[in-house]
Each structure stands twice: as C-alpha cells, then as structure tokens.
C-alpha cells in the first residue's frame, strides 16, 4: 500500500472513537478502516452521479418510467436482428 501524509484530517473525537472501536473489533489498523470508508464513499458518489445523469437524460428526452419496458423490448428486438 502506498504511504500517505498523516494528520491531514480533523475528525470529531466521538467519530474517532467509533472508528477506533471498529478497527479494534476487526483487528485492523484505523488507516485501513478509514481508507475503506473513503473508497466506499467515492464509489457511492460515482453511482449517484451516474443516476443523476440518467435522470437528467430521461428528462431531456421526455422519457418517463412507464417508457422503460417498451424501450428495453425495442432495444432487445433491434439487437437480436443485428446478431443474427
């Protein structure tokens, strides 16, 4: 694992205590627990941005949730004719 600068974060003591307890319970270093938490946050954030993009595209195209089954069927029908 790549080394990083320490002491760059200010973490409230109550949250720090929870992180330390979780790390001790899992027999892992606190840095590893924090790194995993940040990775999960960033992963979730990427998904949220992707969903927001999809919602905006649907709005721009005038699509509703009711349109989805027909669009899927149309896509599958068109894709099937290309694959044959």
Buried (B, 14 or more C-beta within 10 A) or exposed (E): EEEEEEEEEEEEEEEBEEBEEBBEEEEEEBBEBBEEEEEEEEEEEEEEEEEEEEEEEBEEEEBEEEEEEEEEEEEEEEEEEEEE
